Amino acid sequence: MKKLLVLAILTVVLYSVSTVTASTGTNITIYPSSQYSSPGKTVEYTITVHNYDSNLKSVALEVEAGKCDSSWFEWTEKSVYVRARSVNSLTLKVTPSMNATERAYNWNVATTSASASATIVVQGYDYASETHVEGKGVFVIDKDVRSFTESGAEHQFSVSFDKRYVFSGEIDGFVSDEYLIEGAQGDNANFEQKSAVGDYRAKASGDFLYGSEKLHSPFPFGGTGTTIREQYDVHKMDLRLEDVNLHSTGNQRYKSELATINEFGGHFLLDAKQSVPGYTQIDIRNEFFGNLTVCKHLIFRRPEKTAFAP
């Protein structure tokens, strides 16, 4: 009886091992399986192809867009070589269009013998403003926006910003964009600001380009306690690129970030502060005069829990 029992156990073990080692064909995985995005924001997925066979394979991949627009995808068809009993990975960038409806979208990547599914959740903007100007002439732009969540919200968020631009002369490109999502999730920013200037020149006596941008994220209302102000008064500006992100409710909660590069002739001021009672006090002031290239990258964070946290 014992010999029969041992034989039976051995048979089961050998059978189990043979079924694992005999695995054949192709499999696909997508990481992450779900991401948050917003209109115009690119997110990246990693597609991994598994080859369980004993020979090199060229695997043809096809994106099945589902309710997404196929134009969102960096590619919709691609072939990838995978060595025997190995894996190979490639990336797929997905960018919802600016008119994408707020909802969850399911999509697949498939071969002739396998497929994998993923989801992209598009959050709509509570406020969006895009301003693009080029040419010769004069303009004045003023903006003043404030947004606060209700006091009972699980994660509070608040932001205020004001901007003023005065221009006379000739410019190849001027951009001032703002996007606001009060209940941002994932890596979506609650507030994002993009500014750009391309090849500005004063063409006559008295011409100039003036810009003033101030962003405030009040700590008492769930913000990071930061205030960032940039101001410039120039007679030429070859290049200006600026990106500001504020996170209060998503995966990067309680983070403010500024990245900027400026090539100019004239005056440029950057003033940044953070005040979190019982935690941190930071004051930064940079002022520049002349024909200069100035780059700056700042990150401010605050703890989720402080003695004075809202």
Buried (B, 14 or more C-beta within 10 A) or exposed (E): EEEEEEEEEEEEEEEEEEEEEEEEEBBBBBEEEBBBBBBBBEBEBEBBBBBBEEEEBEBEBBBBBBEBEEEBBBEBEBEBEBEEEEEBEEEBEBBBEEEBEEEEBBBBBBBEEBBBBBBBBBBEBBEBBEBEBEEEEEEEBEBEBEBBBEEEBEBBBBBBBBBBBBBBBBBEBBBBBBBBBBBBBBBBBBBBBBBBBBBBBBEEEEBBBBBBBBBBBBBEBBBBBBBBBBBBBBBBBBBBBBBBBBBBBBEBBBBBBBBBEBBBBBBBBBBBBBBBEEBBEEEEEEEBEEEEEBEBEBEBBBEEEBEEBB
